[in-house]
Amino acid sequence: MAKDEIKGEFKLIGSRVLRPDGLDKVTGRARYGADFTAPGMLFGAVVRSPHAHARITKIDASKALALDGVKAVVTRADFPTGLTGEAWNLQDNTMAGDVALYDGHAVAAVAATSPLLAKDAAKLIEVTYEVLPHVTDVDAAMKPDAPIVREGAADHSVPEGMPPNVVRVLEFGRGDVEAGFAEADLVREQSYQTEATHQGYIEPQACVGQLGADGKGEMWVTTQGQWFVRWMCAAVLGLETAQLRVTPSEIGGGFGGKTTVFMEPLSLALSKKAGGSPVKLVMDRAEVLRATGPTSSASMDVKIGMKADGTITAARAEFRMQGGAYTGASPVGEALQCAFAPYKLENVAHIGYEVLANRPKAAAYRAPGSPMGAFAAESLVGEMCRELGLDPIEVRLKNAVAEGDRASYGPKFKRIGLKEVLEATKAHPNYAAPRGENQGRGVATGFWFNWGGDTSVSMAIAEDGSAQVAVGTPDIGGSRASLGLMVAETLGIPYENVRVNVVETGALGINEPTHGSRATFASGKAAVIA
């Protein structure tokens, strides 16, 4: 739908409005994760492994505990045992057990009366390591003689005889790929690699946690999803989920990297051991880069068959992706789903391998997996267009999916605008403009899906007729303004008369995080219904 059509259908939607959080942010009034304080608050510091793979043989915290002002030290011995599945993954990533699995893996944490004292105390905690062989490259990790990151981590999808670092295998497709290649005038196959990339958000992880002996606790945290923080911390520490209340701060960037926990459970564990005093933990930039989740690195093989007129007859992708030392963190499935999604294909095959490596547990990063898959597939399509002397936009138009077509990974597309975007790009003057010296012009398509997910919104009308809207999706891209416009449009009131508040976990039912391009769709729909 064109912008002028939007303006014709709505009074407010499509107009430019002031962001409701703008003034707070430019004046410094907005409160981020590290801005929270509480009476009697302690400060935490984390001891991290300097080795990519090492057995922890001894931890001696006696010198740290002897310092005046040091209130608590925690190690894995202070966490509940017997966890399985994702709860174990989260717990072990939060605090190493017998083995440190990557450089930067937390092995102990300390709480003290000042940040400097906490850092000094952390330096006095003596950890004895037995250094083990490590592997960080995804292809090297798949070799039969590679160092084993974790024994017995593979799930039921992995056939016998696979290397032990392969923990999940995915395979899907349709048609007859080999027959499709036989129909093609040109068949090309290439390999591509991408390295892990950190989200690079400006604000590091920061939180304040308080946990009493009765199991009731509170957290103030920078996050994309306060309900996710609640259940993850509860799972790691063996707590009742409803006993925790989590309040989100303003967020200084996330891009998917703040949809999980890293050091947040440590603040609660330290608080409990320190007699219930609140404990603040703030990562420095080095800790963020060493110990939080970047996206995965990938090694990808793509094969495509194309006729002389640009019709794609078949496509196959084999992707190998590492998600760090823990299962379920690699977005290999999403990468495969997205790689060929823009193309209408009758013959297509995908196979993916999730591989363990001695790296931090990967996290989402803006459509996790999609950029890697698109890089590989679109690079090869571009190479084949050049070889056949075809216009890259015309080739994509010839093969583009439209409403009703089946995606390469199965379901039928509803309303999509790929062809319209390609036509508009082709018609733009810049596409035909002469290129200057050392200038190039690239063409690529990409895909990402979105979903609704668990979403709760409540609304109250004040005495003056203004609308007070409580939402559970943190604002990382202007969603408060979007939701305010939707509510104002629905109620027929001025945009300035709507106040959208991001609230804590005790104020609403469950909300999924702000991730996966869902916040405006899901919270917006819920707000309109409310």
Helices and strands as residue ranges (DSSP letters): H 3-9, H 22-27, G 33-35, E 42-48, E 54-60, H 62-65, E 70-74, G 76-78, H 85-94, E 99-100, E 106-112, H 115-124, E 126-131, H 138-141, E 166-174, H 177-183, E 186-194, E 206-211, E 217-221, H 226-237, G 241-243, E 244-248, H 264-273, E 279-282, H 285-291, E 297-306, E 312-322, H 332-339, E 348-355, H 370-388, H 392-399, H 418-427, H 429-432, E 457-461, E 467-471, H 479-491, G 495-497, E 498-502, H 519-529
